[in-house]
Amino acid sequence: MTKFTGGCHCGEVRYEIEGEPHFSAVCHCPSCRKSAGAPLVGWAMFDASGVSCDRSKTTVFGSSEGVRRSFCGRCGTTLYYEADFIPGLIDITTESFDDPSAVLPTAQIWTRHETDCVRQLPEMHRFEELPPQD
């Protein structure tokens, strides 16, 4: 069985997942963007029963009716998304995996909310590190 590991930025919250993802995507919805402070968020969906984590170290926010977003109570890293309309399943942020390339998003969802920032990415200047300071 496939096993994945990950956690938050400060290391306070660690998780382990056994099983294959059902789906993986980057989400453009306003709720995900706002909760992460980012133009889009990568998610991978797993059976909740395959995820082990010390939930006492997470903070849960009810972002909308029947939706719970969990994040590290210490550093604020967005970790999990659970919703009543997908019982038994949990979305985990792909960038919180120890190896973010382990589960690459295969789709984009809520693209009607895509921001200008994301649309302009292909035309933006690219720097492998901080840009030169004049």
Helices and strands as residue ranges (DSSP letters): E 3-7, E 14-18, E 23-27, H 30-36, E 41-47, G 48-50, E 51-53, G 55-57, E 58-64, E 67-72, E 78-83, E 89-93, G 94-96, E 107-109, G 111-113, H 116-120, G 121-123
